[in-house]
């Protein structure tokens, strides 16, 4: 029997849009990440701003930044001078351009939401959150979250949002480096305490996860062939390993600092081993949070099989 061969191959049938329940399930993970980020910001404020012991720990870590300041400050100050209103405007323009070139206008809106929402939230929190005078802190007035760190972290997050999938890993690692250096520079310069910097990363993560959740709600087609979950070893894995290592070291140093701290209200020398160890622990927590939040952003989307 002769088999008839069609002159033209049949067109591929596009996959059906995801039903409502599937879309809601897709938004559940980023919404959970946003809720955890928001809760962590409030917890940081409650512990390190509204309690005497928390203020003492945070201030001792900030005082310890005097160690090596003469050497580190000239190296890190240029990182802080980049942060400005024109820099944010340029980042918005670059994000929009990159998204349009990829024919992904919705991503441009998302990047603008991350940049604008993060920095506006930080400024509002600075005004709303109070820092009570408990006779401990060396500087009154709320400084949580760090504005400079929010700008740097939001630019890094926007770049990660618009990056093509094959570039997301390198962009994530570069973004962590830039955001972490900016946060550490604010510590070295004595501008902020560790909790201020950590809160800034969490505010940016909150907005990134909200944007990712919003992207899951429209009825989009299923992923085409060639896509799969993230490979076993990728940038997210590396960042999580760095976060784990930094967290363990910070816990060890933090436990020693807590055991050597004098009673609340007792003056602590800025160059003592306790303040130096507290500063090192705070810096490690800054690095850990930058890695952890960025790893969370990375795992929100599948990777392409290249």
C-alpha atoms as a printed R data frame, in Angstrom:
    type eleno elety resid chain resno      x      y      z
1   ATOM     1    CA   UNK     A     1  0.000  0.000  0.000
2   ATOM     2    CA   UNK     A     2  1.365  3.390 -0.921
3   ATOM     3    CA   UNK     A     3  1.552  5.918  1.890
4   ATOM     4    CA   UNK     A     4  0.675  9.462  0.991
5   ATOM     5    CA   UNK     A     5  3.178 12.048  2.248
6   ATOM     6    CA   UNK     A     6  1.751 15.500  2.831
7   ATOM     7    CA   UNK     A     7  3.324 18.329  0.876
8   ATOM     8    CA   UNK     A     8  3.709 20.398  3.989
9   ATOM     9    CA   UNK     A     9  4.363 19.038  7.494
10  ATOM    10    CA   UNK     A    10  1.529 19.648  9.939
11  ATOM    11    CA   UNK     A    11  1.859 22.715 12.084
12  ATOM    12    CA   UNK     A    12  2.716 22.201 15.709
13  ATOM    13    CA   UNK     A    13 -0.253 22.658 17.969
14  ATOM    14    CA   UNK     A    14  0.582 25.241 20.659
15  ATOM    15    CA   UNK     A    15  0.172 24.019 24.218
16  ATOM    16    CA   UNK     A    16 -2.919 25.130 26.042
17  ATOM    17    CA   UNK     A    17 -2.622 27.996 28.508
18  ATOM    18    CA   UNK     A    18 -2.230 26.982 32.101
19  ATOM    19    CA   UNK     A    19 -5.504 26.802 34.026
20  ATOM    20    CA   UNK     A    20 -6.212 29.165 36.860
21  ATOM    21    CA   UNK     A    21 -5.168 26.784 39.650
22  ATOM    22    CA   UNK     A    22 -1.834 26.064 37.942
23  ATOM    23    CA   UNK     A    23 -1.133 29.771 37.601
24  ATOM    24    CA   UNK     A    24 -1.886 30.312 41.282
25  ATOM    25    CA   UNK     A    25  0.410 27.429 42.210
26  ATOM    26    CA   UNK     A    26  3.149 29.012 40.087
27  ATOM    27    CA   UNK     A    27  2.745 32.283 41.992
28  ATOM    28    CA   UNK     A    28  2.792 30.575 45.388
29  ATOM    29    CA   UNK     A    29  6.577 30.210 45.655
30  ATOM    30    CA   UNK     A    30  7.450 33.856 44.862
31  ATOM    31    CA   UNK     A    31  4.611 35.074 47.092
32  ATOM    32    CA   UNK     A    32  6.004 32.965 49.922
33  ATOM    33    CA   UNK     A    33  9.448 34.443 49.265
34  ATOM    34    CA   UNK     A    34  7.984 37.949 49.405
35  ATOM    35    CA   UNK     A    35  6.196 37.199 52.683
36  ATOM    36    CA   UNK     A    36  9.378 35.762 54.244
37  ATOM    37    CA   UNK     A    37 11.378 38.802 53.109
38  ATOM    38    CA   UNK     A    38  8.848 41.217 54.602
39  ATOM    39    CA   UNK     A    39  8.703 39.285 57.878
40  ATOM    40    CA   UNK     A    40 12.507 39.227 58.069
41  ATOM    41    CA   UNK     A    41 12.691 43.020 57.688
42  ATOM    42    CA   UNK     A    42 10.249 43.491 60.567
43  ATOM    43    CA   UNK     A    43 12.135 40.922 62.667
44  ATOM    44    CA   UNK     A    44 15.430 42.735 62.071
45  ATOM    45    CA   UNK     A    45 13.892 46.013 63.165
46  ATOM    46    CA   UNK     A    46 12.298 44.488 66.244
47  ATOM    47    CA   UNK     A    47 15.487 42.731 67.375
48  ATOM    48    CA   UNK     A    48 18.272 45.135 66.424
49  ATOM    49    CA   UNK     A    49 16.483 48.492 66.681
50  ATOM    50    CA   UNK     A    50 13.855 48.224 69.422
51  ATOM    51    CA   UNK     A    51 15.760 46.136 72.010
52  ATOM    52    CA   UNK     A    52 18.728 47.219 74.083
53  ATOM    53    CA   UNK     A    53 20.753 44.054 73.499
54  ATOM    54    CA   UNK     A    54 20.068 44.174 69.763
55  ATOM    55    CA   UNK     A    55 21.176 47.801 69.573
56  ATOM    56    CA   UNK     A    56 24.322 46.914 71.469
57  ATOM    57    CA   UNK     A    57 25.223 44.050 69.105
58  ATOM    58    CA   UNK     A    58 24.568 46.160 66.020
59  ATOM    59    CA   UNK     A    59 26.506 49.142 67.348
60  ATOM    60    CA   UNK     A    60 29.473 47.021 68.455
61  ATOM    61    CA   UNK     A    61 29.674 45.605 64.929
62  ATOM    62    CA   UNK     A    62 29.535 49.122 63.486
63  ATOM    63    CA   UNK     A    63 32.252 50.337 65.875
64  ATOM    64    CA   UNK     A    64 34.479 47.459 64.796
65  ATOM    65    CA   UNK     A    65 34.580 48.906 61.275
66  ATOM    66    CA   UNK     A    66 37.344 51.182 62.537
67  ATOM    67    CA   UNK     A    67 39.631 48.167 62.136
68  ATOM    68    CA   UNK     A    68 41.337 48.532 58.782
69  ATOM    69    CA   UNK     A    69 39.295 51.606 57.815
70  ATOM    70    CA   UNK     A    70 42.337 53.589 56.678
71  ATOM    71    CA   UNK     A    71 43.149 50.816 54.213
72  ATOM    72    CA   UNK     A    72 39.672 49.773 53.076
73  ATOM    73    CA   UNK     A    73 37.857 53.102 52.853
74  ATOM    74    CA   UNK     A    74 39.891 54.502 49.915
75  ATOM    75    CA   UNK     A    75 39.259 51.260 48.029
76  ATOM    76    CA   UNK     A    76 35.502 51.062 48.647
77  ATOM    77    CA   UNK     A    77 34.482 54.735 48.605
78  ATOM    78    CA   UNK     A    78 34.364 54.833 44.769
79  ATOM    79    CA   UNK     A    79 31.716 52.102 44.923
80  ATOM    80    CA   UNK     A    80 29.472 54.401 46.970
81  ATOM    81    CA   UNK     A    81 29.990 57.430 44.726
82  ATOM    82    CA   UNK     A    82 28.344 55.569 41.842
83  ATOM    83    CA   UNK     A    83 25.013 55.519 43.665
84  ATOM    84    CA   UNK     A    84 22.917 58.551 42.712
85  ATOM    85    CA   UNK     A    85 19.585 59.558 41.200
86  ATOM    86    CA   UNK     A    86 21.071 59.746 37.666
87  ATOM    87    CA   UNK     A    87 22.482 56.249 38.208
88  ATOM    88    CA   UNK     A    88 19.005 54.899 39.008
89  ATOM    89    CA   UNK     A    89 17.530 56.724 36.005
90  ATOM    90    CA   UNK     A    90 20.210 55.235 33.780
91  ATOM    91    CA   UNK     A    91 19.456 51.787 35.190
92  ATOM    92    CA   UNK     A    92 15.737 52.195 34.375
93  ATOM    93    CA   UNK     A    93 16.607 53.276 30.828
94  ATOM    94    CA   UNK     A    94 19.012 50.372 30.374
95  ATOM    95    CA   UNK     A    95 16.423 47.905 31.686
96  ATOM    96    CA   UNK     A    96 13.766 49.235 29.325
97  ATOM    97    CA   UNK     A    97 16.139 49.126 26.376
98  ATOM    98    CA   UNK     A    98 17.266 45.589 27.133
99  ATOM    99    CA   UNK     A    99 13.704 44.369 27.515
100 ATOM   100    CA   UNK     A   100 12.534 46.029 24.299
101 ATOM   101    CA   UNK     A   101 15.442 44.570 22.334
102 ATOM   102    CA   UNK     A   102 14.373 41.135 23.568
103 ATOM   103    CA   UNK     A   103 10.737 41.945 22.701
104 ATOM   104    CA   UNK     A   104  9.745 41.525 26.333
105 ATOM   105    CA   UNK     A   105  8.056 44.827 27.284
106 ATOM   106    CA   UNK     A   106  6.456 43.277 30.379
107 ATOM   107    CA   UNK     A   107  9.941 42.677 31.771
108 ATOM   108    CA   UNK     A   108 10.691 46.389 31.409
109 ATOM   109    CA   UNK     A   109  7.674 47.158 33.576
110 ATOM   110    CA   UNK     A   110  8.816 44.573 36.109
111 ATOM   111    CA   UNK     A   111 12.344 45.992 36.240
112 ATOM   112    CA   UNK     A   112 10.957 49.491 36.780
113 ATOM   113    CA   UNK     A   113  8.751 48.127 39.571
114 ATOM   114    CA   UNK     A   114 11.747 46.503 41.286
115 ATOM   115    CA   UNK     A   115 13.833 49.674 41.039
116 ATOM   116    CA   UNK     A   116 11.103 52.127 41.983
117 ATOM   117    CA   UNK     A   117  9.321 49.975 44.551
118 ATOM   118    CA   UNK     A   118 12.477 48.951 46.403
119 ATOM   119    CA   UNK     A   119 13.895 52.437 46.760
120 ATOM   120    CA   UNK     A   120 10.545 54.016 47.633
121 ATOM   121    CA   UNK     A   121  9.912 51.329 50.264
122 ATOM   122    CA   UNK     A   122 13.314 51.939 51.834
123 ATOM   123    CA   UNK     A   123 12.693 55.678 52.123
124 ATOM   124    CA   UNK     A   124  9.218 55.111 53.595
125 ATOM   125    CA   UNK     A   125 10.551 52.603 56.140
126 ATOM   126    CA   UNK     A   126 13.241 55.039 57.217
127 ATOM   127    CA   UNK     A   127 10.473 57.496 58.121
128 ATOM   128    CA   UNK     A   128  7.985 55.034 59.606
129 ATOM   129    CA   UNK     A   129 10.259 52.844 61.713
130 ATOM   130    CA   UNK     A   130 11.438 54.374 64.976
131 ATOM   131    CA   UNK     A   131 14.711 53.894 66.808
132 ATOM   132    CA   UNK     A   132 14.030 54.307 70.537
133 ATOM   133    CA   UNK     A   133 16.674 55.846 72.762
134 ATOM   134    CA   UNK     A   134 17.555 53.000 75.123
135 ATOM   135    CA   UNK     A   135 20.806 54.532 76.318
136 ATOM   136    CA   UNK     A   136 22.829 52.230 74.080
137 ATOM   137    CA   UNK     A   137 23.083 53.513 70.540
138 ATOM   138    CA   UNK     A   138 25.879 55.857 69.528
139 ATOM   139    CA   UNK     A   139 23.716 57.624 66.917
140 ATOM   140    CA   UNK     A   140 20.007 58.356 67.223
141 ATOM   141    CA   UNK     A   141 17.645 58.268 64.278
142 ATOM   142    CA   UNK     A   142 16.554 55.253 62.263
143 ATOM   143    CA   UNK     A   143 18.906 54.190 59.461
144 ATOM   144    CA   UNK     A   144 17.215 50.901 58.505
145 ATOM   145    CA   UNK     A   145 17.229 49.980 55.617
146 ATOM   146    CA   UNK     A   146 20.374 51.301 53.914
147 ATOM   147    CA   UNK     A   147 19.485 53.529 50.968
148 ATOM   148    CA   UNK     A   148 22.789 53.098 49.118
149 ATOM   149    CA   UNK     A   149 22.615 49.329 49.450
150 ATOM   150    CA   UNK     A   150 19.000 49.316 48.242
151 ATOM   151    CA   UNK     A   151 19.995 51.193 45.090
152 ATOM   152    CA   UNK     A   152 22.849 48.789 44.328
153 ATOM   153    CA   UNK     A   153 20.832 45.650 45.093
154 ATOM   154    CA   UNK     A   154 17.808 46.842 43.091
155 ATOM   155    CA   UNK     A   155 19.968 47.598 40.047
156 ATOM   156    CA   UNK     A   156 21.479 44.102 40.324
157 ATOM   157    CA   UNK     A   157 18.000 42.560 40.655
158 ATOM   158    CA   UNK     A   158 16.677 44.497 37.650
159 ATOM   159    CA   UNK     A   159 19.632 43.315 35.582
160 ATOM   160    CA   UNK     A   160 18.906 39.734 36.626
161 ATOM   161    CA   UNK     A   161 15.246 40.142 35.693
162 ATOM   162    CA   UNK     A   162 15.948 41.256 32.123
163 ATOM   163    CA   UNK     A   163 18.981 39.028 31.507
164 ATOM   164    CA   UNK     A   164 18.504 36.238 28.916
165 ATOM   165    CA   UNK     A   165 18.393 32.847 30.609
166 ATOM   166    CA   UNK     A   166 21.851 31.776 29.492
167 ATOM   167    CA   UNK     A   167 23.303 34.939 31.086
168 ATOM   168    CA   UNK     A   168 21.367 34.817 34.336
169 ATOM   169    CA   UNK     A   169 24.095 32.955 36.204
170 ATOM   170    CA   UNK     A   170 26.953 35.367 35.361
171 ATOM   171    CA   UNK     A   171 24.679 38.384 35.875
172 ATOM   172    CA   UNK     A   172 23.623 37.031 39.285
173 ATOM   173    CA   UNK     A   173 27.222 36.530 40.431
174 ATOM   174    CA   UNK     A   174 28.243 39.986 39.204
175 ATOM   175    CA   UNK     A   175 25.192 41.507 40.902
176 ATOM   176    CA   UNK     A   176 26.016 39.832 44.207
177 ATOM   177    CA   UNK     A   177 29.553 41.183 44.001
178 ATOM   178    CA   UNK     A   178 28.387 44.740 43.342
179 ATOM   179    CA   UNK     A   179 25.596 44.733 45.932
180 ATOM   180    CA   UNK     A   180 27.815 43.119 48.596
181 ATOM   181    CA   UNK     A   181 30.665 45.563 47.977
182 ATOM   182    CA   UNK     A   182 28.259 48.484 48.298
183 ATOM   183    CA   UNK     A   183 26.867 47.134 51.552
184 ATOM   184    CA   UNK     A   184 30.329 46.494 52.967
185 ATOM   185    CA   UNK     A   185 31.421 49.974 51.887
186 ATOM   186    CA   UNK     A   186 28.653 51.528 53.976
187 ATOM   187    CA   UNK     A   187 29.926 49.550 56.979
188 ATOM   188    CA   UNK     A   188 33.548 50.531 56.394
189 ATOM   189    CA   UNK     A   189 32.610 54.196 56.077
190 ATOM   190    CA   UNK     A   190 30.553 54.071 59.280
191 ATOM   191    CA   UNK     A   191 27.389 55.041 57.408
192 ATOM   192    CA   UNK     A   192 25.315 52.029 58.442
193 ATOM   193    CA   UNK     A   193 25.041 49.101 60.814
194 ATOM   194    CA   UNK     A   194 24.884 45.503 59.545
195 ATOM   195    CA   UNK     A   195 21.116 45.234 60.112
196 ATOM   196    CA   UNK     A   196 20.555 48.248 57.850
197 ATOM   197    CA   UNK     A   197 22.372 46.572 54.978
198 ATOM   198    CA   UNK     A   198 20.707 43.187 55.448
199 ATOM   199    CA   UNK     A   199 17.276 44.852 55.501
200 ATOM   200    CA   UNK     A   200 18.051 46.560 52.190
201 ATOM   201    CA   UNK     A   201 18.703 43.220 50.467
202 ATOM   202    CA   UNK     A   202 15.440 41.871 51.868
203 ATOM   203    CA   UNK     A   203 13.434 44.862 50.632
204 ATOM   204    CA   UNK     A   204 14.775 44.328 47.106
205 ATOM   205    CA   UNK     A   205 14.067 40.590 47.316
206 ATOM   206    CA   UNK     A   206 10.500 41.388 48.402
207 ATOM   207    CA   UNK     A   207  9.871 43.437 45.268
208 ATOM   208    CA   UNK     A   208 11.602 40.971 42.962
209 ATOM   209    CA   UNK     A   209  9.445 38.116 44.271
210 ATOM   210    CA   UNK     A   210  6.276 40.222 43.912
211 ATOM   211    CA   UNK     A   211  7.148 40.885 40.267
212 ATOM   212    CA   UNK     A   212  7.802 37.184 39.692
213 ATOM   213    CA   UNK     A   213  4.443 36.338 41.268
214 ATOM   214    CA   UNK     A   214  2.690 38.836 39.008
215 ATOM   215    CA   UNK     A   215  4.375 37.265 35.981
216 ATOM   216    CA   UNK     A   216  2.857 33.885 36.859
217 ATOM   217    CA   UNK     A   217 -0.755 35.063 36.883
218 ATOM   218    CA   UNK     A   218 -1.446 35.750 33.169
219 ATOM   219    CA   UNK     A   219 -2.553 32.715 31.146
220 ATOM   220    CA   UNK     A   220  0.712 31.841 29.441
221 ATOM   221    CA   UNK     A   221  1.553 28.780 27.378
222 ATOM   222    CA   UNK     A   222  3.554 25.943 28.864
223 ATOM   223    CA   UNK     A   223  7.325 25.974 28.413
224 ATOM   224    CA   UNK     A   224  8.435 24.771 24.960
225 ATOM   225    CA   UNK     A   225 10.710 21.812 24.431
226 ATOM   226    CA   UNK     A   226 14.326 22.343 25.401
227 ATOM   227    CA   UNK     A   227 13.578 23.719 28.842
228 ATOM   228    CA   UNK     A   228 14.234 21.932 32.097
229 ATOM   229    CA   UNK     A   229 14.759 22.686 35.771
230 ATOM   230    CA   UNK     A   230 18.064 24.206 36.806
231 ATOM   231    CA   UNK     A   231 21.045 21.827 36.512
232 ATOM   232    CA   UNK     A   232 22.482 20.363 39.687
233 ATOM   233    CA   UNK     A   233 25.468 22.695 39.736
234 ATOM   234    CA   UNK     A   234 24.817 26.278 38.688
235 ATOM   235    CA   UNK     A   235 25.161 29.828 39.962
236 ATOM   236    CA   UNK     A   236 22.365 29.326 42.500
237 ATOM   237    CA   UNK     A   237 24.151 26.292 43.936
238 ATOM   238    CA   UNK     A   238 27.405 28.225 44.246
239 ATOM   239    CA   UNK     A   239 25.676 31.197 45.896
240 ATOM   240    CA   UNK     A   240 23.868 28.939 48.365
241 ATOM   241    CA   UNK     A   241 27.163 27.241 49.275
242 ATOM   242    CA   UNK     A   242 28.800 30.647 49.856
243 ATOM   243    CA   UNK     A   243 25.825 31.756 51.943
244 ATOM   244    CA   UNK     A   244 26.006 28.615 54.068
245 ATOM   245    CA   UNK     A   245 29.754 28.976 54.672
246 ATOM   246    CA   UNK     A   246 29.459 32.670 55.552
247 ATOM   247    CA   UNK     A   247 26.518 31.969 57.871
248 ATOM   248    CA   UNK     A   248 28.381 29.265 59.788
249 ATOM   249    CA   UNK     A   249 31.403 31.528 60.303
250 ATOM   250    CA   UNK     A   250 29.145 34.406 61.345
251 ATOM   251    CA   UNK     A   251 27.378 32.213 63.901
252 ATOM   252    CA   UNK     A   252 30.675 31.082 65.408
253 ATOM   253    CA   UNK     A   253 31.957 34.647 65.688
254 ATOM   254    CA   UNK     A   254 28.575 35.904 66.889
255 ATOM   255    CA   UNK     A   255 28.450 33.341 69.669
256 ATOM   256    CA   UNK     A   256 31.892 34.411 70.882
257 ATOM   257    CA   UNK     A   257 30.928 38.101 70.710
258 ATOM   258    CA   UNK     A   258 27.723 37.487 72.676
259 ATOM   259    CA   UNK     A   259 29.702 35.684 75.383
260 ATOM   260    CA   UNK     A   260 32.220 38.526 75.765
261 ATOM   261    CA   UNK     A   261 29.909 41.532 75.563
262 ATOM   262    CA   UNK     A   262 29.740 43.615 78.751
263 ATOM   263    CA   UNK     A   263 26.384 44.498 80.300
264 ATOM   264    CA   UNK     A   264 24.128 46.794 78.283
265 ATOM   265    CA   UNK     A   265 25.097 50.430 78.817
266 ATOM   266    CA   UNK     A   266 28.800 49.683 79.365
267 ATOM   267    CA   UNK     A   267 31.090 51.456 76.911
268 ATOM   268    CA   UNK     A   268 33.020 49.200 74.527
269 ATOM   269    CA   UNK     A   269 36.317 50.282 72.970
270 ATOM   270    CA   UNK     A   270 36.124 50.612 69.182
271 ATOM   271    CA   UNK     A   271 39.374 48.682 68.668
272 ATOM   272    CA   UNK     A   272 38.774 45.775 71.042
273 ATOM   273    CA   UNK     A   273 38.794 42.124 69.877
274 ATOM   274    CA   UNK     A   274 35.045 42.001 70.591
275 ATOM   275    CA   UNK     A   275 34.199 44.851 68.225
276 ATOM   276    CA   UNK     A   276 36.521 43.480 65.537
277 ATOM   277    CA   UNK     A   277 34.910 40.048 65.752
278 ATOM   278    CA   UNK     A   278 31.431 41.601 65.720
279 ATOM   279    CA   UNK     A   279 32.349 43.616 62.627
280 ATOM   280    CA   UNK     A   280 33.633 40.480 60.899
281 ATOM   281    CA   UNK     A   281 30.443 38.595 61.824
282 ATOM   282    CA   UNK     A   282 28.280 41.446 60.539
283 ATOM   283    CA   UNK     A   283 30.213 41.565 57.275
284 ATOM   284    CA   UNK     A   284 29.756 37.814 56.829
285 ATOM   285    CA   UNK     A   285 26.010 38.156 57.406
286 ATOM   286    CA   UNK     A   286 25.917 40.886 54.756
287 ATOM   287    CA   UNK     A   287 27.655 38.598 52.262
288 ATOM   288    CA   UNK     A   288 25.461 35.662 53.205
289 ATOM   289    CA   UNK     A   289 22.226 37.621 52.748
290 ATOM   290    CA   UNK     A   290 23.329 39.011 49.378
291 ATOM   291    CA   UNK     A   291 24.083 35.470 48.175
292 ATOM   292    CA   UNK     A   292 20.931 33.939 49.653
293 ATOM   293    CA   UNK     A   293 18.473 36.487 48.265
294 ATOM   294    CA   UNK     A   294 20.050 36.358 44.804
295 ATOM   295    CA   UNK     A   295 19.984 32.550 44.803
296 ATOM   296    CA   UNK     A   296 16.279 32.760 45.602
297 ATOM   297    CA   UNK     A   297 15.769 35.051 42.623
298 ATOM   298    CA   UNK     A   298 17.665 32.666 40.368
299 ATOM   299    CA   UNK     A   299 15.604 29.577 41.123
300 ATOM   300    CA   UNK     A   300 12.313 31.247 40.221
301 ATOM   301    CA   UNK     A   301 12.648 30.371 36.532
302 ATOM   302    CA   UNK     A   302 13.723 27.279 34.557
303 ATOM   303    CA   UNK     A   303 16.967 27.078 32.647
304 ATOM   304    CA   UNK     A   304 17.279 26.426 28.930
305 ATOM   305    CA   UNK     A   305 19.042 23.297 27.686
306 ATOM   306    CA   UNK     A   306 22.044 24.716 25.766
